[in-house]
Amino acid sequence: MRALTWHGKRDVRVDTVPDPKIVDPTDIIVRITSTGICGSDLHLYEVLGPYLDPGDILGHEPMGVIEEVGPEVAAVSVGDRVVVPFNISCGTCWMCSQGLHSQCETTQVTERGMGASLFGFSKLYGQVPGGQAELLRVPFGNTLPVKVPHGPPDQRYVYLSDVLPTAWQSVAYADIPPGGTLTVLGLGPIGDMAARIALHRGAGKVIGVDLVPERLARARTRGVHTLDLNDYGKNVGDEIRSLTAGRGTDAVIDAVGMEAHGGPLAKAAQQFAGLLPDALGEKVMGRAGVDSMAALNTAVDAVRRGGTISVIGVYGGAVDPMPMMTMFDKQIQLRMGQANVKHWVPDILPLLTDADVLGVDDFATHTLPLEEGPRAYKTFQAKEDGMIKTVLTP
């Protein structure tokens, strides 16, 4: 089969690799029809090289049609159309029973002290082959895949793999009061969708902050009050307070994470770690605070006293400094974590109808064949050609 594979920093290729096989009796094999490129894929493309090996298959936002099932699979059948959640959860352990599928005790990467395994996301999360490929082996065939109807286009459902539940969780964790206010930092795919979901769920005002013109324009068309970080810089918190009776918003979602702008020292540390031999590079990435904290510091500044910060952007540094004195003084609630995909699917799936209240049918700015994957990564990383969300079609 053809698959998009990692070969080094900013070097991904589409190679011919062996087809996946049924290994466990509850496995299924899915022929991928659509698979997204996620902002967190750029972490692998840019800075997390020490945790990857050449030939690793990337991607964690796939859907397709089941081509083969193991002998103990009864919940789905060959020919069923399914979305594959990005976290690999058994659905039956204690953590899964609590709705914490991203902490699944069956697939936790315990040797690295990490949560549930993820498709296509490095040694940190199990080094499981990903979904930017023609075929994908999916474990836990009775409990993991999300069955969806045939008929509507893939892009109505493919975001159930990551974008929709991740954005939904960020809004749920933000705990916005009815008619309340929200700031979303970063209007990439997750921030954009979080803003849409917040408005759908009854937020009175959503303020979106970014510095990419296409992202800002896109959010404005959905009713978001946008602020260009290029215009406000470090004073963006003052502008947010001016829009909210001097208080700040009830909640802030940090949808930026380790890609935060304005951290040259953090960027240099990340690049340095990526140049080291894998074993040494892992130590630097795992033990040093290598993130820019610009977005999180902005969140602390912009949230009102007694408000909530929801962190959905991925951070990678182990000892990042946080403004604890200010956070304590402002009585801030802080929630974060990988999305528990299966937990949120029942809330989201009923919204994926012809009415398209969240605008998923035209959410992708680019739909490209899998063979164009390397060019798509390069364009996405450079924020060129108006690329905000790309779906590949193997």
N, C-alpha and C positions, 0 to 999 in steps of 0.2 A: 504494500500500500504506500501511498504518498503521505508524508507527514512533515510538519514544520518543526525543525530541530535546532537546538542551541549549539553553537560552536565557539563562542567567545563573546567578549564585550562587543555589542552592536553588530554581531554576526549571527544571524539566523538564516537557515536554508531549508528549502523543501527537498527532502531526500526520499529515496525508496527504502523502506524498512520492512522487517517481517510483520505479517499480519498478526494481530493478537489472537490468543486461543482461550478457550474455556479452561480455567485452572481449578476453580472450586465449583461444587455442584449448584450453587446459587448464582453463579456468574451469568451475565448476558453479554452478547456482542452487539453493539449498535453501529449501524452504518450512518455516519455523520452527514447531515444535510446542511446544517448551518452551525457556525462556531464563532463566538465573538473574540475580539482582542480587547483585553481589559487594561485599565491604567496600571494595575499591579503587575501585568506582564512586562511593563517597562522597567520595573524593579529588577527583573531577571535580565532584561536586555542591557541594563545600564550598570547596576551596582552589586548584584548578588551572585556574581560569577563564582566566588569561592564555594558556593553550595551546589554547583551544577557540574555535570560532566558532558563533554562533547557527545552529541547524539541524543541528549534528553529531549523528549517530545513535550512541547509546551501546550498551554491552552486549558482553560477550565470553564468555558461557557458554551457547552455543546448541546445539540439536540439532534435527533434523527429517528431512524426506523430500526426496530430490533431485527437482526438477521439470524441470530442463533441464541438459544437459551440452554442453561444447564439443566440436568435431570431433576433438580429439586425446585425449579422455578415454576410457580403456579399462578402468581399474581399478574403476570404479563405474558404475552405470546409473541411468536414471530409475526412480524407485520405491524405490531403496535407502534404508534408514534409516541416518543418519550422525550422529555427534557431531563438532562443529567445535572443534579446539583453539584456545585463546585466542591463542597466538603463531603468527604466519604464517610457516611454515618450508617451504622447498622440498623438504627431505628428501634432497637430492643433493649439496649443497656440502660443503666440508671440515668446517665446524663441525657440520653435521647428522650427518656420518659419525662424529663423535666423541661423539654423543649430546647435543650442546649446541644443541638446536633453538632455544632462546631467543636464541642469538647468530647465527642464520642469516645467512650472508654475502650471500645473494641479496636479503634484505629488510631488512638493517640500515639504520637511519635515519642514514646517515653524516653528513649535513649538520648533525645535532645531536649527533653523537658517541654515539648510542644503539644498543642491540642490535636484535634482530628487531622488525619491525612487529607491532603488536597490533591485533586488532579493537576498534573503539569506544573508543580510548584516546588521543585528543588528538594534537596536532602532534608531541609528543615521540616518539610511536611510529607515525608515518606518517599520522595522520588518516584511517584506513580506516573506512568505515561499519561500525557494529556490529550485533550480533545481537538487540537488543531491538526486533524488527521482524517483520513477516510474512514477508519474504523477505530472503535474504542471498546476495550474490555471494561465492563462496569460490574463491580461486586454488589452483593446484597440485592439481587434482582427482584426479590419480593418486596423490598421496603424502600430502596433508594430512588429508583427512577420515578419521574412524575409523568403519568400517562395523560396525554392531551388528544383532542379529537383531530381526525384528518379533515382537511378542507381549507381552513384559513391559512394564510401565509405563515412561514416559520417565524417571521419577526414579531408575530403576535405573542408567541410563546417562548422564544429562545431566551429572553431576559429573565425568565423564571430561574435560570441556572445561577444567576448572580446579581445582576443589576437591580431587578425589582425587589427581591428579598433583602438585599443589602441596604438599599435606600429606604425600604419600609421599616427595617429595624432601626435605622438611624433616626427616623421620625418618631417611632414608638419610644425609643430611649430618650428622645428629647423632651417628651412629656409636656407638649405645648398645651396650655389651657385653651378651652373653646374660645375662638375669636382672638387668640393670643398672637404674639409676634415671634418670628424666627429669623435668624441670620444663617445663611448657608455660605460657608467659606469654600470656594472652589466649585465651579460650575461645569466640571467635566461630566461624564455620564452619570456617576453616582450623585453628585451634588445637584445636577439638573433634575434627575428623577426624584430626588428627595424633596426638592422645592415643589414639584408637581404633586407629589403625594401629600405634602403638608397642606397645600391649598385644597386638595380634594377632601382631606379629613377635617377641614374647618378652620385652619389658621386664618387670622384676619389680615396679617401682613407678612410677606416673606421678602426679606432683603437678601440679594445674592451678590457676592463679591468675587471678582475674578479680574484678570488682566488680558484675556484673549478676546478680541472684539467679537468674533463669531459666537463664542459661548455667551457673552453678555447679550447680544442681539437675540439669540435663540431663547434665552430665559425670559426676556422682556415680552416676547410674543405669548408667553404662558401666564402673564400677569405678575411676574416677579419685579420688584423694585431693585434695579441693578446699580451697583457701584463699581466703577473702574478703579482698581487698585493703583493704576498708573497715575490717576488724578489725586488720590487721597493719601497714598503711602501710609506712614505711621499714624496719620490722623484719621484713619477710617473709623476707629472707635468713636471719635468725636462726632463724625457724621451720623453714625448709627444712633448715638444718643440723641442727636438733634431730631431724628425721625421718630423717636419713642419717648417723648416728654421728658428727655434728659436722663432716662433710666438705663437704656440698653434693652435688648430684646429678651423676652422670657427664656429663650433657649438659643443656643448656637450649635450648629452641626459643623464639625471640622471634617470636610471631605477632601482634604489636601494630603495630610500626613507627610511622609518622608520626601515628597516631591515639592515641599514648600520652597517658594522663592525667597531670596534674600539671605541665604546662609552660605557664604563662600567658604567658611572654615569647615562646615559640615560637608559640603560638596567635595572639598579637597580630601577630607578624611575618607569619604566613600570611594573616591577614585583611587586613592592610595591603597586601600584595602583590596580593591579589585585587581590591582597590579601584582599583589603578592602571591606566592605559591598558595595553593588552596588551604593547606593546613594552617599556615600563618594568617592568611586572609580571614579565615573563619574566626580565629581568636580576636583579631582586631574588630571585626564586625560584631562579634558576640559579646565583647567585654568593654567596648568603648561607646560613648555616647556620640553617634555619628549623624544624628538627625538635625535638620534645621527646625527650631521650635517656633518659627515665625507665625505659622497658622494657629498653633495652640495658644501662644501668647496673645494673639489677636482675639481669639475666642474668649480668653479670660478677661480681656479688656472690654469686649463688646457685650457680654452677657450682663443682665441686670443682677443686682444683689438678690440672693436667694434663687437664682435661675439655674438652668441645667445646661451642661455641655455634653454633647453626644459626639464621640470621636469614632468615625467610621473610616477615615483615611488611615492607611497602614503606616505604622512607625517601626523602625528596625533597630534602633539603638538600645542597649541594655541599661545604660545609666544616664539617660537624658535628663538634663536639669529642668525642673518645673518650678513655676513661681508659687511655691507652697504658701508663703505668707499672704499673698494677695488672694489666693484661692480660699484659704481659711477665713480671711477677713470678710470676703464677699459671700461666704456661706454657700459656695457653689457645689452643686451635685454634678458628679462626673460619671458617665457610663461609656463603655466602649467594648469592642470585641468583633471577631469575625462573625458574619451573619449566620444565623441558624436557619439555613434555607428551608428545610422541610417544615419547620415550625410556622413559617409565615405563608406558605403556599395556599392553605385554605382561605386566608384572608384576601389574597391577591387574585387567585384564579377566576373568581366570579366577575372581576372587573374587566377581564380580557374578552370583550364581546365586540360586536360591530360598532357599538357606541364609542369605544376606544377612549375612555375618559382620561387615560394617562398618556395618550399619544404614542403608544408603542409601535403602531403599524409603520410610522415614518420616523422612528427614533434614530435609526442609523443614518449617518451622513454618507457613508460609503459601504457598498456591497461589492465584494471582489472575489474572484476565484482564489482558491487556496494557493495556487502557484504565485500569486501576487503578494503573498504574506510578507516576505522580506521587505519589499518596497513599502508595504503598509506600516510595518513596524517603524521604519525610518521616518516616514511622513508623520506618524502619530507622535513619535518622540520629539520631532522638531515643531510640532503644532502647526503644520503647514496644510495648505489646500483646504482649509476649513474643516479638517478632520476632527470630529468629536467622538463618534462611535463608528467602528468598522465591524462588519460581519463578513466572515469568509465562508465561501461555499465550496466544499471539497468536491 
